[in-house]
Amino acid sequence: MDILFATTRLRKACNESKKGIKVFGAGRFKLINLRLTQLAAQECLWDTRKDGIGGFHMLRGERKGQF
């Protein structure tokens, strides 16, 4: 799965260890890195739901049936 980031600064902070630790702290960066690795290994977001990753929930109202 391709992962897109809102800004270049965020992309660098999430993908480069030294910058990520500086921005988020060592513990938080480890969790972010773990989640990005899990997402990159999936084919699509639906696969993450089947594998129990992420805790996505179904929307209600006009967006019923979507995540």
Phi and psi in radians as a Rosetta constraint file:
Dihedral C 1 N 2 CA 2 C 2 CIRCULARHARMONIC -1.439 0.35
Dihedral N 2 CA 2 C 2 N 3 CIRCULARHARMONIC 2.355 0.35
Dihedral C 2 N 3 CA 3 C 3 CIRCULARHARMONIC -1.964 0.35
Dihedral N 3 CA 3 C 3 N 4 CIRCULARHARMONIC 2.128 0.35
Dihedral C 3 N 4 CA 4 C 4 CIRCULARHARMONIC -1.858 0.35
Dihedral N 4 CA 4 C 4 N 5 CIRCULARHARMONIC 2.551 0.35
Dihedral C 4 N 5 CA 5 C 5 CIRCULARHARMONIC -2.057 0.35
Dihedral N 5 CA 5 C 5 N 6 CIRCULARHARMONIC 2.643 0.35
Dihedral C 5 N 6 CA 6 C 6 CIRCULARHARMONIC -1.180 0.35
Dihedral N 6 CA 6 C 6 N 7 CIRCULARHARMONIC -0.609 0.35
Dihedral C 6 N 7 CA 7 C 7 CIRCULARHARMONIC -2.376 0.35
Dihedral N 7 CA 7 C 7 N 8 CIRCULARHARMONIC 2.783 0.35
Dihedral C 7 N 8 CA 8 C 8 CIRCULARHARMONIC -1.145 0.35
Dihedral N 8 CA 8 C 8 N 9 CIRCULARHARMONIC -0.646 0.35
Dihedral C 8 N 9 CA 9 C 9 CIRCULARHARMONIC -1.073 0.35
Dihedral N 9 CA 9 C 9 N 10 CIRCULARHARMONIC -0.753 0.35
Dihedral C 9 N 10 CA 10 C 10 CIRCULARHARMONIC -1.156 0.35
Dihedral N 10 CA 10 C 10 N 11 CIRCULARHARMONIC -0.734 0.35
Dihedral C 10 N 11 CA 11 C 11 CIRCULARHARMONIC -1.032 0.35
Dihedral N 11 CA 11 C 11 N 12 CIRCULARHARMONIC -0.805 0.35
Dihedral C 11 N 12 CA 12 C 12 CIRCULARHARMONIC -1.143 0.35
Dihedral N 12 CA 12 C 12 N 13 CIRCULARHARMONIC -0.704 0.35
Dihedral C 12 N 13 CA 13 C 13 CIRCULARHARMONIC -1.142 0.35
Dihedral N 13 CA 13 C 13 N 14 CIRCULARHARMONIC -0.568 0.35
Dihedral C 13 N 14 CA 14 C 14 CIRCULARHARMONIC -1.476 0.35
Dihedral N 14 CA 14 C 14 N 15 CIRCULARHARMONIC -0.451 0.35
Dihedral C 14 N 15 CA 15 C 15 CIRCULARHARMONIC -1.800 0.35
Dihedral N 15 CA 15 C 15 N 16 CIRCULARHARMONIC -0.276 0.35
Dihedral C 15 N 16 CA 16 C 16 CIRCULARHARMONIC -1.971 0.35
Dihedral N 16 CA 16 C 16 N 17 CIRCULARHARMONIC 2.116 0.35
Dihedral C 16 N 17 CA 17 C 17 CIRCULARHARMONIC -0.984 0.35
Dihedral N 17 CA 17 C 17 N 18 CIRCULARHARMONIC -0.860 0.35
Dihedral C 17 N 18 CA 18 C 18 CIRCULARHARMONIC -1.072 0.35
Dihedral N 18 CA 18 C 18 N 19 CIRCULARHARMONIC -0.797 0.35
Dihedral C 18 N 19 CA 19 C 19 CIRCULARHARMONIC -1.221 0.35
Dihedral N 19 CA 19 C 19 N 20 CIRCULARHARMONIC -0.671 0.35
Dihedral C 19 N 20 CA 20 C 20 CIRCULARHARMONIC -1.100 0.35
Dihedral N 20 CA 20 C 20 N 21 CIRCULARHARMONIC -0.747 0.35
Dihedral C 20 N 21 CA 21 C 21 CIRCULARHARMONIC -1.150 0.35
Dihedral N 21 CA 21 C 21 N 22 CIRCULARHARMONIC -0.652 0.35
Dihedral C 21 N 22 CA 22 C 22 CIRCULARHARMONIC -1.154 0.35
Dihedral N 22 CA 22 C 22 N 23 CIRCULARHARMONIC -0.725 0.35
Dihedral C 22 N 23 CA 23 C 23 CIRCULARHARMONIC -1.367 0.35
Dihedral N 23 CA 23 C 23 N 24 CIRCULARHARMONIC -0.826 0.35
Dihedral C 23 N 24 CA 24 C 24 CIRCULARHARMONIC -1.782 0.35
Dihedral N 24 CA 24 C 24 N 25 CIRCULARHARMONIC -0.334 0.35
Dihedral C 24 N 25 CA 25 C 25 CIRCULARHARMONIC 1.612 0.35
Dihedral N 25 CA 25 C 25 N 26 CIRCULARHARMONIC 2.727 0.35
Dihedral C 25 N 26 CA 26 C 26 CIRCULARHARMONIC -1.096 0.35
Dihedral N 26 CA 26 C 26 N 27 CIRCULARHARMONIC -0.813 0.35
Dihedral C 26 N 27 CA 27 C 27 CIRCULARHARMONIC -1.128 0.35
Dihedral N 27 CA 27 C 27 N 28 CIRCULARHARMONIC -0.815 0.35
Dihedral C 27 N 28 CA 28 C 28 CIRCULARHARMONIC -1.158 0.35
Dihedral N 28 CA 28 C 28 N 29 CIRCULARHARMONIC -0.702 0.35
Dihedral C 28 N 29 CA 29 C 29 CIRCULARHARMONIC -1.107 0.35
Dihedral N 29 CA 29 C 29 N 30 CIRCULARHARMONIC -0.653 0.35
Dihedral C 29 N 30 CA 30 C 30 CIRCULARHARMONIC -1.058 0.35
Dihedral N 30 CA 30 C 30 N 31 CIRCULARHARMONIC -0.760 0.35
Dihedral C 30 N 31 CA 31 C 31 CIRCULARHARMONIC -1.160 0.35
Dihedral N 31 CA 31 C 31 N 32 CIRCULARHARMONIC -0.734 0.35
Dihedral C 31 N 32 CA 32 C 32 CIRCULARHARMONIC -1.087 0.35
Dihedral N 32 CA 32 C 32 N 33 CIRCULARHARMONIC -0.777 0.35
Dihedral C 32 N 33 CA 33 C 33 CIRCULARHARMONIC -1.107 0.35
Dihedral N 33 CA 33 C 33 N 34 CIRCULARHARMONIC -0.704 0.35
Dihedral C 33 N 34 CA 34 C 34 CIRCULARHARMONIC -1.066 0.35
Dihedral N 34 CA 34 C 34 N 35 CIRCULARHARMONIC -0.838 0.35
Dihedral C 34 N 35 CA 35 C 35 CIRCULARHARMONIC -1.132 0.35
Dihedral N 35 CA 35 C 35 N 36 CIRCULARHARMONIC -0.718 0.35
Dihedral C 35 N 36 CA 36 C 36 CIRCULARHARMONIC -1.117 0.35
Dihedral N 36 CA 36 C 36 N 37 CIRCULARHARMONIC -0.645 0.35
Dihedral C 36 N 37 CA 37 C 37 CIRCULARHARMONIC -1.137 0.35
Dihedral N 37 CA 37 C 37 N 38 CIRCULARHARMONIC -0.744 0.35
Dihedral C 37 N 38 CA 38 C 38 CIRCULARHARMONIC -1.095 0.35
Dihedral N 38 CA 38 C 38 N 39 CIRCULARHARMONIC -0.763 0.35
Dihedral C 38 N 39 CA 39 C 39 CIRCULARHARMONIC -1.165 0.35
Dihedral N 39 CA 39 C 39 N 40 CIRCULARHARMONIC -0.702 0.35
Dihedral C 39 N 40 CA 40 C 40 CIRCULARHARMONIC -1.126 0.35
Dihedral N 40 CA 40 C 40 N 41 CIRCULARHARMONIC -0.506 0.35
Dihedral C 40 N 41 CA 41 C 41 CIRCULARHARMONIC -1.350 0.35
Dihedral N 41 CA 41 C 41 N 42 CIRCULARHARMONIC -0.258 0.35
Dihedral C 41 N 42 CA 42 C 42 CIRCULARHARMONIC -1.545 0.35
Dihedral N 42 CA 42 C 42 N 43 CIRCULARHARMONIC 2.699 0.35
Dihedral C 42 N 43 CA 43 C 43 CIRCULARHARMONIC -1.335 0.35
Dihedral N 43 CA 43 C 43 N 44 CIRCULARHARMONIC -0.758 0.35
Dihedral C 43 N 44 CA 44 C 44 CIRCULARHARMONIC -2.681 0.35
Dihedral N 44 CA 44 C 44 N 45 CIRCULARHARMONIC 3.019 0.35
Dihedral C 44 N 45 CA 45 C 45 CIRCULARHARMONIC -1.125 0.35
Dihedral N 45 CA 45 C 45 N 46 CIRCULARHARMONIC -0.510 0.35
Dihedral C 45 N 46 CA 46 C 46 CIRCULARHARMONIC -1.049 0.35
Dihedral N 46 CA 46 C 46 N 47 CIRCULARHARMONIC -0.659 0.35
Dihedral C 46 N 47 CA 47 C 47 CIRCULARHARMONIC -1.094 0.35
Dihedral N 47 CA 47 C 47 N 48 CIRCULARHARMONIC -0.599 0.35
Dihedral C 47 N 48 CA 48 C 48 CIRCULARHARMONIC -1.154 0.35
Dihedral N 48 CA 48 C 48 N 49 CIRCULARHARMONIC -0.616 0.35
Dihedral C 48 N 49 CA 49 C 49 CIRCULARHARMONIC -1.161 0.35
Dihedral N 49 CA 49 C 49 N 50 CIRCULARHARMONIC -0.753 0.35
Dihedral C 49 N 50 CA 50 C 50 CIRCULARHARMONIC -1.148 0.35
Dihedral N 50 CA 50 C 50 N 51 CIRCULARHARMONIC -0.576 0.35
Dihedral C 50 N 51 CA 51 C 51 CIRCULARHARMONIC -1.520 0.35
Dihedral N 51 CA 51 C 51 N 52 CIRCULARHARMONIC -0.033 0.35
Dihedral C 51 N 52 CA 52 C 52 CIRCULARHARMONIC 1.391 0.35
Dihedral N 52 CA 52 C 52 N 53 CIRCULARHARMONIC 0.381 0.35
Dihedral C 52 N 53 CA 53 C 53 CIRCULARHARMONIC -1.713 0.35
Dihedral N 53 CA 53 C 53 N 54 CIRCULARHARMONIC 2.268 0.35
Dihedral C 53 N 54 CA 54 C 54 CIRCULARHARMONIC 1.794 0.35
Dihedral N 54 CA 54 C 54 N 55 CIRCULARHARMONIC -0.586 0.35
Dihedral C 54 N 55 CA 55 C 55 CIRCULARHARMONIC 1.226 0.35
Dihedral N 55 CA 55 C 55 N 56 CIRCULARHARMONIC 0.653 0.35
Dihedral C 55 N 56 CA 56 C 56 CIRCULARHARMONIC -1.209 0.35
Dihedral N 56 CA 56 C 56 N 57 CIRCULARHARMONIC 2.649 0.35
Dihedral C 56 N 57 CA 57 C 57 CIRCULARHARMONIC -2.288 0.35
Dihedral N 57 CA 57 C 57 N 58 CIRCULARHARMONIC 2.672 0.35
Dihedral C 57 N 58 CA 58 C 58 CIRCULARHARMONIC -1.247 0.35
Dihedral N 58 CA 58 C 58 N 59 CIRCULARHARMONIC 2.481 0.35
Dihedral C 58 N 59 CA 59 C 59 CIRCULARHARMONIC -1.457 0.35
Dihedral N 59 CA 59 C 59 N 60 CIRCULARHARMONIC 2.840 0.35
Dihedral C 59 N 60 CA 60 C 60 CIRCULARHARMONIC -2.083 0.35
Dihedral N 60 CA 60 C 60 N 61 CIRCULARHARMONIC 3.079 0.35
Dihedral C 60 N 61 CA 61 C 61 CIRCULARHARMONIC 1.244 0.35
Dihedral N 61 CA 61 C 61 N 62 CIRCULARHARMONIC -2.351 0.35
Dihedral C 61 N 62 CA 62 C 62 CIRCULARHARMONIC -1.128 0.35
Dihedral N 62 CA 62 C 62 N 63 CIRCULARHARMONIC -0.397 0.35
Dihedral C 62 N 63 CA 63 C 63 CIRCULARHARMONIC -1.833 0.35
Dihedral N 63 CA 63 C 63 N 64 CIRCULARHARMONIC 0.439 0.35
Dihedral C 63 N 64 CA 64 C 64 CIRCULARHARMONIC -1.004 0.35
Dihedral N 64 CA 64 C 64 N 65 CIRCULARHARMONIC 2.352 0.35
Dihedral C 64 N 65 CA 65 C 65 CIRCULARHARMONIC 1.624 0.35
Dihedral N 65 CA 65 C 65 N 66 CIRCULARHARMONIC -0.032 0.35
Dihedral C 65 N 66 CA 66 C 66 CIRCULARHARMONIC -1.943 0.35
Dihedral N 66 CA 66 C 66 N 67 CIRCULARHARMONIC 2.922 0.35
